[in-house]
Amino acid sequence: MKTFLAFVTDGMKVAVKGGPLYYIWMLLLLILIGITGWSYSQQWMYGMQITGMSDQVSWGFYIANFAFFVGIAAAGVLLTVPAYIFHRKDVKTLVIIGEAMALSAVIIAMGFVGVDIGRLDRAWHVIPGLGIFNWPNSMLAWDIVVLNGYLFLNLFIPMYILFKHYQGKQCIFHLSSL
Amino acid sequence: MTEQYLPEDTSQQEAPENTNLARRHFFKRLGMVGATGVAATAGAATVKAAAKVATKPSWGGANFMDAMGDFFQNHYTRMSDEDMTDALERIKRKAKRKFGVDISCEDTKPMPGTYFGYALNLSKCRGFRDCVEACVSENNQGRDSQVQYIRVLEMDEGDTNLEHSDHYYDPETVPKEGKYYMPIQCQQCDNPPCVKACPVRATWQDDDGIVVIDYNWCIGCRMCMSACPYWARHFNWTEPQIAAEDINPNTNYIGNRPRMKGVVEKCHFCTQRTRKGRQPACMEACPTGARVFGNLLDPNSEIRWILENKRVFRLKEELGTEPKFWYFTDEARART
C-alpha cells in the first residue's frame, strides 16, 4: 500500500515536470479545456438549441465525435493485441502507450455522451439501485456498461503493469494466459 | 386566411421573457408554420441566430431549495404520497415564479376499466390544423420553441408514401386540390419502442395503455426519439416560454404541467382530461369530426363501432409496434 502511494505521487511528479515547451503545451491544453467549459456553461444556461440540433437531427457533432473516439479507444487495444497473440517483443513496448491512448479516448467519448444529454444533472438516474438502469432493454444502457467496463479495464491493466514495473518485478500474468 | 390555422397566434408576441424578435421574424420569413423543432431546417444561419437569441438564461422558476428538491426527486412509480405532494407543490411554485400564474397540478392515475384508443377519419380531415392549435394551448407547449405534438401531413391523392408528404404546407386555403391530409401524433403503441430505448425508464406504458413520461426523471438522452418511427417525441431544446395569459392552469403531473428544458415530451392523449372522462383537446377542436377517441374496453363505444365496421389501418404496422391509433375512410367495408 505504501509503495502504491509512492507510485502515485511519483507518477504525479513526473507528470508536472518538464521543459518550457512542455509547460507551453500544457497551458495551451488548459486554455482549450477552459473554452470547452465556457461553451458547456452556455449550453447549460440557454439549452441545447445553441448546438443547432433539432428534433429532425437530434444526433449531431457530439455523437459523431463520440463514435470517432470509441473507434480510437478500440484501436488502442487492437494495437496491443499483436504483442500477446504473436508474442512480439518489440510491440510490447507499445502496450502502455496503446492502453493510455485507449483510456484517454474512452474518457473523451464518455464526455461527449455527457454533453449530448440534455440533463447532465440527472445522470445519477442511471446508477443501478440509486436510480433505475433499464438494462438489457436500452441500447444506451449497453453503451454505459461497455464504456465503463472498458474504462475500468484500461485503467487497471496499465496501472498493474506500471506498478509492477515500478516495483521492479515481472508481471505475473499477461493477456494470452487468460 | 392561413393565419387562423397558425398554432402559435399573435399572443406569443407579448411573451415576457422573450426578447427574440429577430429569430421570430426569421422563422416567420421561412414560413415554418408547422415546425416541430427549434432549428428545424434553417441550418447554420439559425444556429447563429439562436446563439444570439437568448439574452437572459432562464432557470424555469426554481429557487435553490426547489432545485434541490427536484434533484433528489425519485421516479414517479417510487414516490410516496408525501413525495408526490411535495413535487406538485414545487411545480406550482415554479410556475408561479416563472409565469406569474397560479396553476393547479394533480396526479391523475389511470381509471380502472379503461384502455384508450384513437381513430381518425381520413375522408373528413381537411388539414385545418385546429387540432394542432388546440393541443398546443391545452398542453402548455413552448410557444417560442414551437413544440407541437401533432403533425398534419399533406399527401398527394393516390399516394401513401410518407416520404412524399409535406407538413410545412402553407397554402391560402385548405384543402388543396389533389391533396389529402393525414394527422400524425403519438400512436400510443402497445409495444412501444421508445419505452425499450429509455435507459432510465423515464417513460412507460400506464394501465390505460397511454405511454407517459416523468419529465423529472428524463435525462434528455433522446434515445426514445431515435427509436420512435412516428416522430412523435419532441425535445425541449430551450426553456419553454409561454405568455402568462396562454397558460392552461389545469395541469397534471404526468401530462401537461410546464416542462423544463432538456427533456423529451410527447402526446399523452391529454391525460389531464381523458382520465377524468373528458375528450382530448384535439378531438374537441376538430371542426370536421374526423377524430374519434374512446375506450377500447367498452363494447358500446364509438371507437369499437369503427373498428368493427370500417376498413381501418395502422401506420407502419409492419414494424410490430402495435399502435392504438387507427386511420379509416368513409368508403364502405369490402364484403367477402
Interface residues (C-beta under 8 A of the other chain):
Chain A: M45 Y46 G47 M48 Q49 I50 T51 G52 M53 S54 D55 Q56 S58 W59 D116 I117 G118 R119 L120 D121 R122 A123 H125 V126 G131 I132 F133 N134 W135 N137 S138 M139 L140 A141 I144
Chain B: T36 G37 V38 A39 A40 T41 G43 A44 T46 V47 A50 A51 V53 A54 P57 F71 H75 S145 K196 A197 C198 P199 V200 R201 A202 W217 C218 I219 G220 C221 R222 M223 M225 S226 W231 R233 H234 F235 N236 W237 T238 E239 K261 G262 V263 V264
